């Protein structure tokens, strides 16, 4: 069975921490895979559900690729 955290949330919704690097890493450290929201804007990648909020690098994604379910929020 696979347990998937939604944007880093496990037990409850914490909108102030959703899709942040630390929150995602905490969920992974607890054994969860994590669904994240990614946007590509002018060649840069951003985490954020309704809007781009937290810049992310390809390296950061690559290091966690086995634990991420990526929801692409735009076609770029």
C-alpha positions in Angstrom: 0.0 0.0 0.0 1.2 3.5 -0.8 0.4 6.4 1.5 0.4 9.7 -0.3 0.5 13.1 1.4 -1.3 15.9 -0.3 1.0 18.9 -0.6 2.8 17.7 2.6 -0.4 17.4 4.7 -0.7 14.2 6.6 -3.1 14.5 9.5 -4.7 17.9 8.8 -4.5 20.8 6.4 -1.9 23.4 7.1 -2.3 26.0 4.4 0.6 28.0 5.7 3.0 25.1 5.0 1.5 23.3 2.0 3.9 22.8 -0.9 6.8 24.1 1.1 10.2 22.4 0.8 10.4 21.6 4.5 6.8 20.3 4.8 7.3 18.0 1.8 10.5 16.7 3.2 8.9 16.0 6.6 6.2 13.9 5.0 8.8 11.9 3.0 10.9 11.3 6.1 7.7 9.9 7.7 7.4 7.4 4.9 4.9 9.1 2.7 5.0 9.8 -1.0 3.8 13.4 -1.7 1.6 14.9 -4.4 2.9 18.4 -5.2 1.7 21.2 -7.5 4.3 22.5 -10.0 4.2 25.4 -12.4 6.8 26.4 -15.0 7.1 30.1 -15.5 9.8 31.6 -17.8 11.9 28.5 -17.4 11.7 28.4 -13.6 9.8 25.9 -11.5 7.5 26.9 -8.7 5.6 25.0 -6.0 2.1 26.2 -5.2 -1.5 25.1 -5.6 -3.4 28.3 -6.6 -0.4 30.4 -7.6 3.4 30.1 -7.8 4.8 30.5 -4.3 8.0 28.6 -3.7 10.8 28.4 -6.2 12.1 24.8 -6.7 15.1 23.5 -8.7 15.3 20.5 -11.0 18.0 19.1 -8.6 15.5 19.3 -5.7 12.9 17.4 -7.7 15.5 14.9 -9.0 16.6 14.1 -5.4 13.0 13.3 -4.4 11.7 11.8 -7.6 11.0 8.4 -6.1 8.6 10.0 -3.6 6.8 12.6 -5.6 3.5 12.6 -7.5 3.7 15.8 -9.6 0.6 17.7 -10.6 1.5 20.1 -13.4 -0.5 23.2 -13.0 0.2 24.6 -16.5 1.3 23.3 -19.8 4.7 25.0 -19.9 
